[in-house]
């Protein structure tokens, strides 16, 4: 069983995806700040989201940080999470 430090929280994933959606294209620093996550934790969510095809890296921004955006799959998944939250 993964330790609490390595597990991903659905609530934090939702906040991460919402933050990407709200400020895209955005740096990981900005997404972490908007989502209320520590930068290190946001890095784990970014890795997961890229592996799952939910977030895409558009390349480096002016400060050499990532420029992140939701993929179409990420938008569909976020819409599903919002509907689940609204109907809960």
JOHU-V518973 format. One record per residue. N is the residue number from 1. RES is the residue in one small letter. SS is DSSP state (h for helix, s for strand, l for the rest). PSI is psi in whole degrees, -180 to 180 (999 if undefined). D_CENTER is the distance of its C-alpha to the mean C-alpha in Angstrom with 1 decimal. Layout:
n=<N N>
res=<RES RES>
ss=<SS SS>
psi=<PSI PSI>
d_center=<D_CENTER D_CENTER>
This chain:
n=<1 2 3 4 5 6 7 8 9 10 11 12 13 14 15 16 17 18 19 20 21 22 23 24 25 26 27 28 29 30 31 32 33 34 35 36 37 38 39 40 41 42 43 44 45 46 47 48 49 50 51 52 53 54 55 56 57 58 59 60 61 62 63 64 65 66 67 68 69 70 71 72 73 74 75 76 77 78 79 80 81 82 83 84 85 86 87 88>
res=<x x x x x x x x x x x x x x x x x x x x x x x x x x x x x x x x x x x x x x x x x x x x x x x x x x x x x x x x x x x x x x x x x x x x x x x x x x x x x x x x x x x x x x x x>
ss=<l l l l l l l l l h h h h h h h h h h h h h h l l s l h h h h h h h h l l l h h h h h h h h h h h h h l l l s s s s s s l l l l l s s s s s l h h h h h h h h h h h h h h h h l>
psi=<133 150 159 -26 -24 -12 148 136 134 -38 -45 -36 -43 -47 -40 -49 -39 -42 -43 -44 -41 -34 14 150 132 158 160 -37 -47 -41 -45 -44 -46 -36 -10 32 148 149 -43 -39 -39 -34 -41 -42 -38 -47 -47 -47 -37 -44 -34 -5 21 -29 143 147 119 8 -169 141 -172 -28 17 9 165 150 109 146 154 141 172 -39 -40 -40 -43 -44 -42 -40 -42 -45 -41 -42 -42 -41 -41 -36 1 999>
d_center=<23.6 20.5 20.9 18.9 17.3 15.9 14.8 11.4 11.6 10.9 11.0 8.5 6.1 7.4 7.1 3.5 3.8 7.0 6.7 5.7 8.4 10.7 11.0 10.7 11.9 10.6 10.9 8.7 11.3 10.9 7.3 8.4 11.5 10.4 8.4 11.5 10.2 12.5 11.6 12.6 10.4 7.3 9.0 9.3 5.8 5.6 9.0 8.6 6.3 8.9 11.7 11.1 11.0 8.0 6.9 10.0 11.4 14.1 16.0 17.0 17.4 20.6 19.8 18.9 15.2 12.6 12.1 8.8 8.9 8.2 11.0 13.6 12.6 9.1 11.1 13.5 11.4 9.9 13.6 14.8 12.8 14.2 17.6 17.6 17.0 19.6 22.1 21.8>
